[in-house]
Amino acid sequence: MKSKFLRNSGLFLLSVLLAGCPASKPASPATTDGKIVIKGSNTIGEELAPRLIAEYKKEHPAADFDLESKATGYGLANLLAGQCDIAGASRMAIKDELQLAQSRDVELKDNIIGSYSVAVVVNPGNPVANLTQEQVRDIFTGAVQNWKDVGGPDAPIHMFIRDPISGTYLGFKELAMENRPYGPGPKLFPKYEDIVQGVAQDANGIGYSSIELAATSGIKPVSIGGVAPTLDSVKLGKYPYTRVLRFYTNKTKEAPAARDFVQFVQSTRGQQILEQVGFVAHP
């Protein structure tokens, strides 16, 4: 169902953006006046991209950006239509997008910039230390509302999650909840730090945070299917709640300014910024 949704969404967006454009005419780069146009994933655009742009502009004060975050499919559709320089993606391009790229004479360049990963956390007094992916899904969708049903005490489960405008609110639904709605009565917070603080103060709390924050005192990270949320498990591709992040560009029409920004993000400094924002650097 999910792949069908992605396919249909991508086709719809592309059909709209490419309408009236001759199939034989390659997409041109969006950058014509030095402005770097980035469109795509909310996961990248919510916090990470603005921080990367701000740091990049410290060294390149004349750099100009146009950032629009809606979805990975939206970014790729715009890239294939020549409406942006960089498509921020929290998944790989799907088959239909690759075929459409080929038909448009667009050679997609896959620039991996890091990983987005979410750790499930509980109060340190909670005996639950490991959950299956099905149990996590059922807890956050409200199918399971008592800790005794997943090996814990006879006590109600209190959910701590990001607010609906957050990219993580949607990202966790996709990674851990099969895109199902959150269960009733969650406590909403604007930042991971607030979730961690809330769980630390609530014996029956459960929430999610970055891998880095999950390792702090006051909360307990939960293993998923026996795999602990660590940098090593993420980089080795073992931890399930992980998504590789990409900046797609049109390889043959790559604007110099866009290429330089991508290289900055992949540099040591750029990777440090990823980690500071709570993401995992590309190994």
N, C-alpha and C positions, 0 to 999 in steps of 0.2 A: 504493500500500500504506500509506504513512504517513498520508494523509488518511483512509483507511478506518479505520485504527487510532484516529486522533483522534476520528472520528465515533462509532465504536462505544464508545470509552471514555467520551466525553461523555454519550452516551445512557444507558449503564449507570449512571454516577454520578448522573445526573439522575433516572433512574427510581427509584433507591434513596432519594435524598434527598427527592424529591417524592411518594413513596408515601404515600397517605393524606391528601394535601393537596388540597382541592378546586381544580380548575383555574381557577375563577372568582375565587378569593381571591388578591389580590396579595400578593407576599412582603413581609413587614414588615422594617424594619431590625433588624439584630442588636443594635445598641447600645440598651440600655435603662437602663443605670446609668453611662453615661459611658465604658465600656470600648470601645476600638476593636478590632474583630475583623478580622484580616487572614489570608486563606488563599490558597494558590496556588503559584505558580512557585518551584521550588528556586533558579533563577537569581537571583531577587530575594531570596528568604528566607534564603539561606545566609549572606551577608555584608552585602549592601546594606541590607536592611530593618532588621536589628538596629542598624546604625550610624545610620541615619536616625532610628530610634526614640530611640536614646540622645541624639542631638543635639536632637531635638524636646523631650525631657523636661527638658533643661536650661532651656528657656524655659517649659515647662509641667510643672512637677514633679508635679502631681496627675494627669497623664494616665496612663491605664491601658491596656495593650495585651494582646491575645492573638494570638500569631503562630503559624501552622501552615503549613509548607511541604512540599507533596507534588508538585503538578503544576498547570499552568495549568487543565486541565480540571476538576480537583478544586476549585479556587478558584471558577471560574465556576458549577459545579454548586451549591456552597454559597451563592453570592450569589443565584442564582435561587430557592433554597429559603429565603432569608431567614436563613441561618445565619452570615453574615459581612457586614461593612460594606464591605470592600474585597477584590476578587479581584486578586491579583498575577498578571500575565500576561506571558509572553515570546513570545506570538503573538497575532494577532487572533482574536476569537471566530469560530468556524466557522459555516457556514450552519445546521446543526442547532441550535446553541446560540442563535443569533439567533431562529430560529423558535420555540424553546421559551420564550425570553424574552418574545416577543410573546404567546404563548399564556398566559403567567403575568402579563401586564400589567406586565412589568418593562421599563423603558426604560434600556438600558445606556448609561452615560456613559463614554466612552473618554478617559481622562486619560493622555496620553503623558508619561512621566517621564524618558526618556533612552534610551540604547542599550547593549546588551551586545555587545561585539566582541572577537574573539580574533585575535591576530597569531601567525603561524607564525614561529619564530626558529631560526637556525642559528649555528654558530660563525663568527666573522668570517673565519677562514681557509678556509672552505668556498667554492668558486667558484660554487655554486648560488645564484642570486639571484632566480629566478622558477620557480614550479611551477604546473602546472594543478591544478584542483580534483580531477581524477581521480588525479593523482600524489600529492597530499596524502592523499587517501582510501586509496590503495594502500600508502603508507608507514606510516600509522598503524594500518592493519588487518593489516599484515605481508605483504601480497601482494608488496611490493617491500622488500627487505632489504639492498640494496647501493646505494651512492650512484652507481655507474657507470650504473645503469638510469635515472637521472633527470638525467644530464649532469654528475655529479660524479666524484670519484676512485673507484678500485677499493678500497672500504673498507666495512665493515659499518655499517649505520645504527643508532645508539643513540637510543632514544626516551625523552624526559623528559616526564612527564605528571602531572596532578593525581591524588590518591588517589581511590578509588571513592566515598567518602562526600561528595566535593565536588560541588556543582552544576555546576561547570565540566567535570568528568569526563564527565557526561552531556550537558552543553550542547555540548561539542565534537563528541561522537559525532553529535548531531543536525545540527549546522551543517556538519560537514566529512566525516563518515564514513558518511552514509546510515544511521545507527543500527546499523552493523555493530560487532562486537566489536573491541577493541584487539588488535593483534598480540602475539606472545610476547615476554616479557622486558622490559617497559618499567620504567623507574625511576620510582617514585611519590614525590610530594612534596606537602606540605600547602599550600604557597603558591606563587604565581607567582614570587616573588623567589628561591625555592629552585631552581625550574626554570631561570630565567635564569642563576643562578650555575653550575648544573651544565652547561648548554650552553656557557657561556663557558669552561669548563675542559676540555671534551671536543671535540676536533677533528671527531669524527664524530657529534656530538649534534644532535638536533632536538627542539624542544618548542614550547610555545605560552605566550603571556602576554598581558597587557593591551596596548593600543595604546601607552599611555604608557611602560610598561616596555620595550617593543620598541625604543624610540628611545634607550635608554641605551647607553653605551659597553660594550664587552665581548661583545656579541652582534650579530647582523645580522638584521633583519626581512626576510622573503621576500615578494616580490610574488606575488599569486595571479592568474593569467591576465593578467599585465601591470599589475595594479592594486596599488599600494603600500598597506600598512596605515597610513593617516594619519587624523587627525581629520577633515580635509576630505573624504577619500574615503568615510569612514563617514557623515558628515552629508549628503553628496550622494547617498547610496544606491548608490554604485558598488562598495564593498568587499563581497565576498560573505559573509564570516564575521561577519555583523552581525545582530542581532535587536533590534527596537524593543520597549521595555519599557513596560507599561501598568499603571495602577491602574484597574480597572473598578469603578464604583459603580452603585447603583440611583438614577437621576437624580431620580425623584419621591419616593423614600424616603431620601434622603441625610441621614444624621445630621450635625448641625453639627460634632461633634468629628471625624468622619471627613473631612468637607469641609475643615476647617481643616488637618488633617494633610496631605492631598493638596496643598493650596495651599502649605504649607511645603516639601514636596518639590519643587514646581515653582518655588519662589522662588530667588533668587540664591544664598542660603545653602544650600538643599537641593541645588542643582545643583553647587555647589562640593564638597559631600560626595560626590556621585556620582563626580566626577572623582578625588577623593582615594582612593576605594575601587577605582578602575581602570575605571570605566564612562565612557561618553561622554554629556555633557550634551545635553539637547534644545535644538536651535538656536532 
